């Protein structure tokens, strides 16, 4: 074998060896991503079936379960430690806990404000909350929006937060459906139905603030409004 051939063979071997970690890392990442995709599909499948065990001490994110009271446990996913999953960061656990808290706040808004409404009416209330989260005039998180002003006897953005309704714990099928509505809204699965509404009221009242907004539509017993643009604001100010 010529010297050139030997050098070529060595170079090829070195190139292959240097590429192995990259190939291995890419394959591992692909395997992890496939696992998370499978987990997400199973989670969404169970969510769509409306499975919910009231009073459970554990909460679920994807298909892995974390005991919120036990900080020393090593979470497992399908028998694999989370440390073995290169695409998972333990910092995600704090995010998962906060996501569950935000989901509960959204479900409470749906339950207390719209549990007697159709599914579309319930999704519309959830949409209003999320529209406010995205609007610079309101808090940037769901719980902040839902309970804004609740520290005062008057001034709540959502009436249930001040009128004592929340003292009666949510329960039954209506609560399970409110949880499901909140999950779907937060995952972005719900179609937009309120036309960018940030406010609503029941059809039986006519609050003073409604005249300063643009009505978008009525769904069930709720009338929805959005913030006016500059041209619309000028017309409203002129009483047109």
N, C-alpha and C positions, 0 to 999 in steps of 0.2 A: 504494500500500500504506500502510495506516495506521501510525502510530508504534507502536501496541500490537502490530500484526502483526509489524513489523520486530523489535521487542524480543523477542517470543515466538520468532521464528525464530533470533535470535542466542542466546537462552537455550537453545533446543533443540540448537543446534550446539555450544555450550560444554558442555552436559551430555553429548552424545555423545562429544566429544573427551576429556572427563575420564573417561568410562567406558571408552574404548578400552584404556588400559593395564590396567585390571582385567579386561576381557574377554580381552585378549591373554594376560595372565598366567594366567588360568584355563584358557584353551585350551592354553597351553604345559604347564601342570601336568597337564592331562588327557592330553595327548599323551605326556608323560613317564611317567605312571602306566600308560598303555596299553602303552608300550614295556617297562617293568619287568615288567608282568604277562605279556607275551609271552615275555620272557626267562626268567621263573620257570617258565612252563609248559614251555618247551623244556628247561630244566635238569632239571626233575623227570622229564620224559619220558626223558631220557638216563640219569638216575639209576635209574629203574625198569628200564631195560634192563640195568643192571648194568655199564655201560661204565666201565672203570678201566684206566688205563695205568700199570702198576707202574714205579717208578723215574723217573717224569716229574719234571722240575725245576720245572714250573709247577703252580700249583694254580688251580682254577676256583671262582669264586663267581658264581652265576647263569651267564650264558653269556659273561661277559667274563673274560679271563685276565690275571693280574697276575704279573710276574716279581718274586718276592720279593727277589731279589738286586739289583735295579736300581731305586733310589729316584728316579732322574731321569726315568724314562719317563713319558709322558703316556698313561694308560690310555684305551682306546677301547671304546665299546659300539656295535656295528653301524656302525662308521665315524664315530661322533660322539664328540668329546672329552667326558669326564665333566664338564668345566667348563660344557659347553653344557646339561647336564641340571639343571634348577633343583631337582629333588627329590633330587639326590645330593650328599652331603657327603663330601669327601675323607677326613674322619675315619672314614668307614665302612670304609676299607681296613684300618686297624688292627683294627677289629672283625672284619673278614673273616678276617684272618690268625689272630686268636685263636680264632674260631669253628672254623677248620680244625684248630687244635691241640687244641681241646676234643673235636672229632669223632674225631680220632685216638686220644685217650685212651679214649674210650668204645668205639671199635672194638677197641682192645687188650684191654679188659676182656671184651668179648664173645668175642673170638678165644681168649684164653688160658683163660677160665673156661667157655666153652660152645660151642666150635666143633664138638663132637661131638653137640650137642643138635639137636632139631628147630628150625624157624624160631620157633615159639612159645616154646621154651625159651631161645633166644637173645634174643628180644625181652624176655623176662622179666628176664634179667640186666641188659639195658640199662635197663629200667624201674626196677630196684632202685637203680642208680646215680643216675638222675634223681630218684627219690624222696628219696634222701639229700641231693642238692643243695638240695632244697626244705625239708629239715628243719633246724631251728636247731642241732641237735647236731653237724652235720657242716659241712665247708667248703662255700662257696657257689658252687663251680665244679666242673666234671666232673673235670678233672685232679687237683684237690685231693682230691676224694673217692676217685678210683681209686688214687692213690698215697699216701694218708694212711698214715703210719707206715712208709713204705718206707725211711726213713733209719735204721731200726733193723733188726737181724737178725730180731727177733720183733716182733709187734705190727702187722703189715700187715693192713689191712682186707680186701684181696684177696690170696690166697695167691701168685699169680703174681708179684706185685711184690717178693716176698722169697725165693722158693724157687729162683730161677735160671731159671725158665721164660722170662722176658722176654729172656734172653740169646740165645735162638734167635729170630731175626727172623721175623715173620709173613710168610706167603707163600701163593701159590696161590689156588685158588677159595675156600677157607675165609676167607682174608683179605679177598677182594673182597666176599664176602657179609657179613662183619663190618662192613665199611665201609658197605655199603648199609643194614644194620640200624641202625647208628649214625645215619646220615642221617635215616632215617624216624622214629626215636625222637626225635631233636632237633627235627624239624619238627612233631612232635605227631600224626603220621599213624597211629601204632600204637595199637590198642585196649589199654586197661588190663587186664592179665591176672593180676597178682599180688595184687590187693586191698590196695594200699598197702604192700606189703612193703618193708622196708629191710634185710633180712638173708636169706641163704640158705646152705645147705650141701648137700653131696652126701648121697644117701640112705644111703650106706654108713657114715656117721659120726654120732655123737650128741654134738655139742659142749656143754660145760657151760653156755654162754650161752643155749642154746635154751630152757631151762626158765624164763627170765625174760621171754620174749617170747610172742606169740600166733601160733600157726601158722595160715597162711592157706590154703595149698594145696601140692600137689606137682605139678610140671610136669617130665616126663621124669625125670632122675636128680637133680633139685634140689628141696629142700623149702624153702618160703618162709615168712618170719615178718614181722610188723609190731610196732611199739611198742605196748604196752598202754595203754589209757586209765586214768584214775584208779581206777575201780571194778575193772577187771581187775587193776591193780597190787595193790590191796588183797587180792584173792583169791589172787594168786600169792604174795604175802608171807605169807599165812596157810597156804599149802600146799594150798589147795582145788583 
